[in-house]
Amino acid sequence: MRVARYAKTIVAATVAGGVALTVAMGDDVLTATEGITVALAVLGALGVYVVPNAKDPLDR
C-alpha cells in the first residue's frame, strides 16, 4: 500500500476530526452527540475521497 496516494485524504480526515474534537472538548467533556459530530466530520472528509471528480464538459 502506497501511503502517498492517500496522504491528502488522511490529512483531511485528521484535520476535520481534530477541529471537531477541539470544539467538542471545550468543556473537557465529550458527550455522545459531540462524538457523533466528530465521527461525521471524519466520514465527510473520507467521503470526498470516495466520490469521483466530475468530468470536464469542455474536455473532448
Backbone hydrogen bonds, N-H to C=O, Kabsch-Sander energy under -0.5 kcal/mol:
donor,donor_aa,acceptor,acceptor_aa,energy
3,V,1,M,-0.8
5,R,2,R,-0.8
6,Y,2,R,-0.6
6,Y,3,V,-1.1
7,A,4,A,-0.8
10,I,6,Y,-2.7
11,V,7,A,-2.6
12,A,8,K,-2.5
13,A,9,T,-2.5
14,T,10,I,-2.3
15,V,11,V,-2.8
16,A,12,A,-2.5
17,G,13,A,-2.4
18,G,14,T,-2.6
19,V,15,V,-2.8
20,A,16,A,-2.2
21,L,17,G,-2.5
22,T,18,G,-2.3
23,V,19,V,-2.1
24,A,20,A,-2.4
25,M,21,L,-2.2
26,G,23,V,-1.4
27,D,24,A,-0.6
28,D,25,M,-1.7
31,T,29,V,-0.7
35,G,31,T,-2.3
36,I,32,A,-2.3
37,T,33,T,-2.0
38,V,34,E,-2.2
39,A,35,G,-2.3
40,L,36,I,-2.7
41,A,37,T,-2.0
42,V,38,V,-2.1
43,L,39,A,-2.7
44,G,40,L,-2.4
45,A,41,A,-1.8
46,L,42,V,-2.2
47,G,43,L,-2.3
48,V,44,G,-1.2
49,Y,45,A,-0.8
50,V,46,L,-1.4
51,V,47,G,-1.9
59,D,56,D,-1.3
60,R,58,L,-0.6
